[in-house]
Amino acid sequence: MAFRLLVMLSLAASVWYFGWLLQPGRVGDPVLYWVLVLAETFNLVQALGFWWTCAHNRTSPRPKMRRTAPKMRRTANVNVDVLIPVYNEPVEIIEPVVEAAVRLKGACPHVAILDDGNNPEVRTLAERHGARYLRRKSNRGAKAGNINDALKRTHSPMVAVLDCDHVPGPRFLEATVGHFKRRDVAFVQSPQYYANAADNEVARAAWSQQALFFGSIANGKAGLDSMFCCGTNIVFRRAALESAGGFPEDTVTEDFELSVRLHADGWKSVYVPEVLAQGLGPEDMSSYVSQQLRWSRGCISAIPLVLRSRLPLRLRLQYLLSASYFLYGWTLLVYMLMPLARIAFGWQPLASASAADFLLHFAPYFLLSIASVAAAGFGTYTFSAFALAATSFWIGIVCTVRALLRRPARFVVTPKQGSAGWHPAAVAPSLVATGVLIAVSVWGLLHDPTPGILNAVAFAAVHSAILLRGAAPALRLPRRRAAPVQTARERPGVPAPQPAPAEAPASSGRSPVAGRAVEGITKPRVPPDVLVPSGDGTATTSETNISA
């Protein structure tokens, strides 16, 4: 109810601001004005898409006990190939995943490790846990090609894919396989969770971004039948994969483009809002940038595919909103250039507008939009997450240029362990932008400290502060883990995983994720519309009110 009220107020504020902005007498420098209008229009479209998506969140507040997946008769006899792609990751990261996968309940798992690193230790690991070891002669198609080759050597009607750092909980198959009772379901996606978010600053901010997506946004997409594959913690119907020709191998976001193909062919997707596996987020800025470069390039490059696809209009709009998200970097560049143009050259996009007049119309629109994001994320979207996205503005710009120039993209695996040392190169564009903003501001204050210059300097200072906050993790040594973390916390937006059964063996303790609970981990607040698994296999709400 609070979110819908904020959306209504935000819509009114949008009309108030744009009605003022688009007045003919508001045009200052024509080029700057229309560039600003274009940037503001893009952000408005993204905001409208966000509100539309989250408004379709069908997770009922305070639901009564109910099962998260429909029952399927003889579920234990359903064969599922559990594929774990590997490429030079440490064995201590891989082993807890394999150990948990071979003990999955709710179906009959056939675990296979797909080793593109040709590591003898991985072969030994597979033999130790009774999993298949599959390797191939070449690394064609990276992760997509690895899975496609494995599909030719496996035969189960269901195929689960787990990244080698995502440890499945015991309910993973139990909570997903039942949804395939509907014959039109191609895949069932569950959330990604960063179990190292409690111990690492970059992982914590990255998780905050993920929490917003896998909470209200993913639930809203499920309500619009438009949830897409996210690469891990997912179960496919083999027939659907084969009908689409397997995973696309000519892209770095094979999961996103596969989803477009499947939905265009009439297949459906299901989202299970329950943490069924827990993995590792990027632990340093270089890893985060590597991850975001791949996601950004893949999504931006997929825009033409979405436009020419046979998707229904609703799904096409949803995919366009997701694929175009990373273009936000261009709008931040525009906002940073505006005060620079005013200070250095006296150019300004708006005429007949004082600072007070601008803030009177812009501030309600901006603040209500931010408030709607906070409400949709139940407080999980933090300022650190916002600053991290802002300081990464250049990623979308670089990827847009590369996509337009048709530069080939390369699949880069996100490192599973952070490296010690500074990473200033990962935030160099943001540091340069900050330096320019500060230098030009100082010059303006020294040469022409008029009210107009002071206003522009104030905006430049805000941009600089946000960029520096986002870049801060790259400018100091990463914290050493206090102890191996063996489980994820409960997270807002999706229920937490059940503890492993008592008969499950203890983890070796070498990985930051495994299968059992650890005492002393602070739990974030869980909203009242979250389904939490209980011991009897049903789902209930949580009333946890412990803040993170």
C-alpha positions in Angstrom: 0.0 0.0 0.0 2.8 2.4 0.9 4.6 1.6 -2.4 1.5 2.3 -4.5 0.9 5.6 -2.7 4.5 6.6 -3.4 4.0 5.7 -7.0 0.9 7.8 -7.3 2.7 10.8 -5.7 5.8 10.2 -7.9 3.6 10.3 -11.0 2.1 13.6 -9.9 5.6 14.9 -9.2 6.7 13.7 -12.6 4.0 15.7 -14.3 4.8 18.7 -12.1 8.5 18.6 -13.1 8.2 17.8 -16.8 5.4 20.3 -17.2 7.8 22.9 -15.9 10.8 21.6 -17.8 9.2 21.5 -21.2 7.8 25.0 -21.3 9.0 26.9 -24.4 10.5 29.7 -22.4 12.7 27.2 -20.5 15.2 26.7 -23.3 18.6 28.1 -22.6 21.4 26.7 -24.7 19.5 24.6 -27.3 22.0 21.8 -27.5 22.4 21.4 -23.7 18.6 21.8 -23.2 17.7 19.0 -25.5 20.5 16.7 -24.3 19.2 17.3 -20.7 15.6 16.6 -21.8 16.7 13.4 -23.5 18.5 12.2 -20.3 15.5 13.1 -18.1 13.2 11.3 -20.5 15.3 8.1 -20.4 15.2 8.2 -16.6 11.5 8.8 -16.5 10.9 5.8 -18.8 13.1 3.7 -16.6 11.2 4.9 -13.5 7.8 4.2 -15.1 9.0 0.7 -16.0 10.2 0.2 -12.5 6.9 1.3 -11.0 4.9 -0.8 -13.5 7.0 -3.9 -12.8 6.9 -3.6 -9.0 3.2 -2.9 -9.0 2.7 -6.4 -10.4 4.4 -8.1 -7.5 1.8 -10.8 -6.7 3.4 -11.9 -3.4 0.6 -11.4 -1.0 1.2 -9.6 2.2 1.1 -12.0 5.2 0.2 -15.1 3.2 -1.1 -18.1 5.1 0.9 -21.3 5.1 1.1 -22.7 1.6 3.5 -24.7 -0.5 6.0 -22.7 -2.6 5.8 -25.3 -5.4 2.9 -27.5 -6.6 3.2 -31.2 -5.8 4.3 -33.5 -8.6 3.6 -37.2 -8.2 6.6 -39.4 -7.9 8.8 -36.3 -7.7 11.7 -38.4 -6.2 11.8 -40.4 -9.5 12.2 -37.3 -11.7 15.7 -37.3 -13.2 17.5 -34.0 -13.1 21.0 -33.4 -14.6 22.7 -30.9 -12.3 25.4 -29.2 -14.3 28.2 -27.3 -12.6 30.4 -25.4 -15.1 34.0 -24.9 -13.9 36.9 -22.8 -15.3 40.1 -22.6 -13.2 38.2 -21.9 -9.9 39.9 -23.1 -6.7 38.9 -26.6 -5.6 37.9 -25.3 -2.2 35.3 -23.1 -3.8 33.9 -25.9 -6.0 33.8 -28.8 -3.5 30.9 -27.5 -1.2 28.8 -27.0 -4.3 29.4 -30.6 -5.5 29.0 -32.0 -1.9 25.6 -30.3 -1.6 24.4 -31.1 -5.1 24.9 -34.9 -4.8 22.7 -34.8 -1.7 19.8 -32.8 -3.1 16.3 -34.1 -2.3 13.0 -33.8 -4.0 14.2 -35.5 -7.3 16.9 -37.8 -8.6 20.0 -35.6 -9.2 22.7 -36.6 -11.6 25.6 -34.3 -10.9 28.2 -33.5 -13.6 31.2 -31.1 -13.3 31.9 -29.5 -16.6 35.6 -28.7 -16.3 36.9 -26.2 -19.0 40.1 -25.8 -17.0 41.3 -29.4 -17.4 42.2 -29.6 -13.7 43.2 -33.1 -12.4 42.2 -31.9 -8.9 38.7 -31.3 -10.1 38.6 -34.8 -11.6 39.6 -36.2 -8.3 37.0 -34.1 -6.5 34.3 -35.5 -8.9 35.3 -39.1 -8.2 35.4 -38.5 -4.4 31.8 -37.3 -4.4 30.4 -39.7 -7.1 29.8 -37.0 -9.7 30.5 -37.2 -13.4 33.5 -35.4 -14.7 33.1 -34.0 -18.2 35.8 -32.1 -20.1 36.0 -31.2 -23.8 38.8 -30.6 -26.3 38.2 -26.9 -26.7 36.7 -24.0 -24.8 34.4 -23.0 -27.7 31.6 -20.7 -26.6 32.9 -20.4 -23.0 30.2 -21.2 -20.4 27.4 -21.5 -23.0 29.5 -23.9 -25.1 30.5 -25.9 -22.1 26.8 -26.4 -21.1 25.8 -27.2 -24.7 28.4 -29.9 -25.0 27.3 -31.4 -21.7 23.7 -31.4 -23.0 24.8 -33.8 -25.7 26.3 -36.2 -23.1 23.4 -36.2 -20.6 19.8 -37.2 -21.0 17.6 -36.3 -18.0 14.3 -34.5 -18.9 15.2 -31.7 -16.4 18.5 -29.8 -16.4 19.7 -27.6 -13.4 22.6 -25.2 -13.8 24.6 -24.1 -10.8 27.6 -21.8 -10.9 30.6 -23.4 -9.1 30.4 -21.0 -6.2 26.6 -21.3 -5.6 25.9 -24.0 -2.9 22.4 -25.4 -3.2 20.3 -25.9 -0.1 18.5 -29.2 0.3 15.2 -27.8 -1.0 16.6 -26.6 -4.3 14.9 -29.3 -6.4 12.0 -29.8 -4.1 11.0 -26.1 -4.5 11.5 -26.0 -8.3 10.8 -29.3 -10.1 7.1 -29.3 -9.1 6.5 -26.2 -11.3 7.2 -28.3 -14.4 3.7 -29.9 -13.9 2.7 -27.1 -16.3 3.8 -28.4 -19.7 4.5 -24.9 -21.0 7.1 -24.0 -18.4 10.7 -23.8 -19.8 12.6 -22.8 -16.7 12.3 -22.1 -13.0 14.6 -19.4 -11.7 15.5 -18.8 -8.0 17.4 -15.9 -6.5 21.1 -15.4 -6.3 22.4 -14.6 -2.9 25.9 -13.3 -1.9 26.8 -15.1 1.3 30.0 -13.0 1.6 28.0 -9.8 1.8 28.4 -9.7 5.6 32.2 -9.7 5.4 33.1 -7.7 2.3 32.2 -4.0 1.4 32.0 -4.5 -2.3 30.0 -7.7 -2.0 27.7 -6.0 0.4 27.0 -3.1 -2.0 26.6 -5.5 -4.9 24.3 -7.6 -2.9 22.1 -4.6 -2.1 21.7 -4.1 -5.9 20.9 -7.8 -6.3 18.4 -7.7 -3.4 16.3 -5.0 -5.1 16.2 -7.1 -8.3 15.5 -10.5 -6.8 12.9 -9.0 -4.5 10.2 -6.7 -5.9 11.5 -6.5 -9.4 11.8 -10.2 -10.0 8.4 -10.8 -8.3 6.9 -8.1 -10.5 8.4 -9.7 -13.6 6.9 -13.0 -12.5 3.5 -11.3 -12.2 4.0 -10.1 -15.8 5.2 -13.6 -17.0 8.5 -12.0 -18.0 11.1 -13.3 -15.6 14.3 -14.2 -17.5 17.1 -16.7 -16.8 19.9 -15.4 -14.6 22.5 -18.0 -15.3 22.6 -20.0 -12.1 20.2 -21.5 -9.5 17.9 -22.5 -12.3 16.2 -25.6 -13.6 15.3 -26.1 -17.3 13.1 -28.4 -19.2 15.4 -30.2 -21.6 12.9 -30.1 -24.4 12.7 -26.3 -24.1 16.5 -26.0 -24.3 16.6 -28.2 -27.3 13.8 -26.4 -29.1 15.8 -23.1 -28.7 19.0 -24.7 -30.0 20.7 -24.6 -26.6 22.5 -21.6 -25.1 23.6 -18.9 -27.6 27.4 -19.0 -27.9 27.9 -15.7 -29.6 27.1 -13.5 -26.7 28.4 -12.9 -23.1 24.9 -12.9 -21.6 23.8 -16.3 -23.0 21.1 -16.6 -20.2 19.4 -13.3 -21.2 19.3 -14.1 -24.9 18.2 -17.6 -24.3 15.2 -16.3 -22.3 14.2 -14.0 -25.2 14.2 -17.0 -27.6 12.2 -19.2 -25.2 9.6 -16.5 -24.5 9.3 -15.6 -28.2 8.6 -19.3 -28.9 5.7 -19.3 -26.4 7.4 -20.9 -23.4 6.7 -19.7 -19.9 9.0 -19.0 -16.9 8.5 -19.3 -13.2 10.2 -17.4 -10.4 10.5 -18.9 -6.9 11.1 -16.1 -4.4 13.1 -18.3 -2.0 16.8 -18.4 -1.5 17.6 -22.0 -2.5 21.3 -21.5 -3.1 24.0 -19.2 -1.8 27.1 -18.0 -3.6 29.9 -15.4 -3.7 29.6 -11.8 -4.8 32.6 -9.8 -6.2 35.0 -9.0 -3.4 37.0 -6.2 -5.0 36.3 -3.4 -7.5 38.2 -5.1 -10.3 35.9 -8.2 -10.0 32.8 -6.0 -9.8 33.8 -4.0 -12.9 34.6 -7.3 -14.8 31.1 -8.6 -13.9 29.3 -5.4 -14.8 31.2 -5.0 -18.1 30.0 -8.5 -19.1 26.4 -7.8 -18.1 26.3 -4.4 -19.6 27.8 -5.4 -22.9 25.6 -8.4 -23.2 22.4 -6.5 -22.4 23.1 -3.6 -24.6 24.0 -5.9 -27.5 20.7 -7.8 -27.0 18.6 -4.7 -27.7 18.4 -5.4 -31.4 17.5 -9.0 -30.7 14.6 -7.9 -28.5 13.4 -5.4 -31.0 13.2 -7.9 -33.9 11.9 -10.8 -31.8 8.3 -12.2 -31.9 7.7 -11.4 -28.2 4.3 -10.1 -27.1 4.3 -6.3 -26.5 4.3 -6.7 -22.7 7.3 -9.0 -22.7 9.1 -6.9 -25.3 8.8 -3.8 -23.1 10.0 -5.7 -20.1 13.1 -7.0 -21.9 13.8 -3.5 -23.3 13.6 -2.0 -19.9 16.1 -4.6 -18.6 18.4 -4.5 -21.6 18.6 -0.7 -21.7 19.2 -0.2 -17.9 22.9 0.1 -18.3 22.5 3.1 -20.6 22.0 5.1 -17.3 25.7 5.9 -17.5 25.0 8.3 -20.3 22.5 10.2 -18.2 25.0 10.6 -15.3 27.6 11.9 -17.8 25.1 14.5 -18.9 24.3 15.6 -15.4 28.0 16.0 -14.6 28.6 18.0 -17.8 25.9 20.5 -17.0 27.6 22.3 -14.0 31.0 22.1 -15.9 29.5 23.9 -18.9 28.0 26.6 -16.6 31.3 27.2 -14.7 33.8 27.0 -17.6 31.8 28.6 -20.4 28.8 30.2 -19.0 26.5 27.9 -20.9 23.3 26.6 -19.2 20.5 24.4 -20.5 17.7 26.3 -18.7 16.6 29.9 -19.1 14.5 31.9 -16.8 15.1 29.5 -13.9 16.6 30.3 -10.6 18.1 27.6 -8.4 15.1 27.8 -6.0 12.6 27.5 -8.9 14.5 24.4 -10.3 14.6 22.7 -6.9 10.9 23.5 -6.3 10.0 21.4 -9.3 12.9 18.8 -9.4 13.3 18.0 -5.8 9.8 16.4 -5.2 10.2 14.3 -8.4 13.7 13.1 -7.4 13.0 12.5 -3.7 9.8 10.6 -4.3 11.5 8.5 -7.0 14.2 7.6 -4.5 11.6 6.9 -1.8 9.7 4.5 -4.1 12.9 2.5 -4.7 13.5 2.3 -1.0 9.9 1.2 -0.4 10.1 -1.4 -3.2 13.4 -2.8 -1.7 12.1 -2.8 1.9 15.2 -0.8 2.8 17.7 -3.2 1.2 18.8 -0.8 -1.4 21.5 1.3 0.3 23.4 4.5 -0.4 26.5 2.4 -0.9 24.7 0.4 -3.7 23.6 3.7 -5.3 27.1 5.2 -5.1 28.7 2.0 -6.5 26.4 2.1 -9.5 27.1 5.9 -10.0 30.9 5.4 -9.9 30.5 2.7 -12.5 28.7 5.1 -14.9 31.4 4.7 -17.5 30.8 1.0 -18.0 27.6 1.5 -19.9 29.2 4.2 -22.0 32.1 2.0 -23.0 29.9 -0.9 -23.7 27.5 1.2 -25.9 30.5 2.4 -28.0 31.9 -1.2 -28.3 28.4 -2.5 -29.3 28.0 0.2 -32.0 31.4 -0.5 -33.3 30.7 -4.2 -33.3 33.8 -5.0 -31.3 33.8 -8.6 -30.3 33.0 -9.3 -26.6 34.9 -11.8 -24.5 33.3 -13.9 -21.7 35.3 -13.2 -18.5 34.6 -15.3 -15.4 34.0 -13.1 -12.3 36.8 -14.0 -9.8 35.5 -15.9 -6.9 38.1 -14.5 -4.4 39.2 -10.9 -3.9 42.8 -10.0 -4.4 44.7 -8.0 -1.9 45.9 -4.5 -2.9 44.5 -1.3 -4.3 42.4 -1.3 -7.4 42.5 2.4 -8.6 42.5 1.3 -12.2 39.0 -0.1 -11.8 37.6 3.3 -10.9 40.0 5.5 -12.9 37.3 7.0 -15.1 35.4 8.1 -12.0 38.5 9.5 -10.4 39.2 11.5 -13.5 35.6 12.8 -13.6 35.9 13.7 -9.9 39.2 15.5 -10.5 37.8 17.5 -13.4 34.7 18.5 -11.3 36.8 19.6 -8.4 39.3 21.5 -10.5 36.7 23.3 -12.6 34.8 24.2 -9.4 37.8 25.6 -7.7 38.6 27.7 -10.8 35.1 29.0 -10.9 35.1 30.0 -7.3 38.4 31.8 -7.7 37.4 33.7 -10.9 33.7 34.4 -10.7 32.0 33.5 -7.3 28.6 34.6 -8.4 25.3 33.0 -7.2 25.0 31.1 -10.6 28.5 29.7 -10.2 27.9 28.8 -6.6 24.8 26.8 -7.6 26.8 24.9 -10.3 29.6 24.3 -7.8 27.1 22.8 -5.4 25.9 20.4 -8.0 29.4 19.5 -8.9 30.2 18.8 -5.3 27.3 16.4 -4.9 28.4 14.5 -8.0 32.0 14.4 -6.6 30.9 13.1 -3.2 28.8 10.3 -4.7 31.6 9.3 -7.1 34.2 9.2 -4.3 31.9 7.2 -2.0 31.4 4.6 -4.7 35.1 4.5 -5.5 36.2 4.2 -1.9 36.5 0.4 -1.7 39.0 0.5 -4.6 41.2 2.9 -2.7 41.8 0.9 0.4 42.9 -2.7 1.2 40.0 -5.2 1.3 39.2 -6.6 4.7 40.3 -10.1 5.5 37.6 -12.5 6.2 37.1 -13.0 9.9 36.0 -16.6 9.5 34.6 -18.9 6.7 30.9 -18.1 6.3 28.9 -21.3 5.9 25.4 -19.9 5.2 23.5 -17.0 3.9 21.4 -14.7 6.0 17.7 -14.3 5.6 17.2 -11.5 3.1 14.4 -9.1 2.4 12.4 -9.9 -0.7 13.0 -13.7 -0.6 13.0 -16.3 2.1 16.2 -17.7 3.5 17.4 -21.3 2.9 16.7 -24.1 5.3 19.6 -25.4 7.3 21.0 -28.7 6.0 19.6 -31.9 7.5 21.4 -33.2 10.5 22.8 -36.2 8.6 24.6 -33.9 6.1 28.3 -34.0 6.7 30.0 -30.8 8.0 31.8 -28.7 5.4 35.5 -28.8 5.2 35.5 -25.2 6.3 37.7 -24.0 3.4 35.0 -22.2 1.5 33.1 -19.1 2.5 29.8 -20.8 1.6 28.6 -24.3 2.6 25.4 -25.8 3.9 24.9 -25.1 7.6 24.0 -22.1 9.7 26.6 -20.1 11.6 25.8 -18.3 14.8 26.2 -14.6 15.2 25.3 -13.5 11.7 23.0 -10.5 11.9 19.8 -11.0 9.9 18.4 -8.1 7.8 14.8 -7.2 8.2 12.4 -9.5 6.4 9.2 -7.8 5.0 5.8 -9.3 5.8 5.2 -10.5 2.3 8.1 -12.9 2.4 7.6 -16.7 2.4 10.0 -18.5 4.7 10.4 -22.3 4.5 9.5 -24.1 7.7 10.5 -27.6 8.8 7.4 -29.3 7.4 8.0 -28.1 3.8 5.4 -25.4 3.9 6.0 -21.7 3.5 5.0 -19.0 6.0 5.8 -15.3 6.5 8.5 -14.0 8.7 8.1 -11.3 11.3 11.8 -10.8 11.8 12.5 -7.2 12.6 16.2 -7.2 13.3 17.9 -4.6 11.2 21.1 -5.3 9.3 
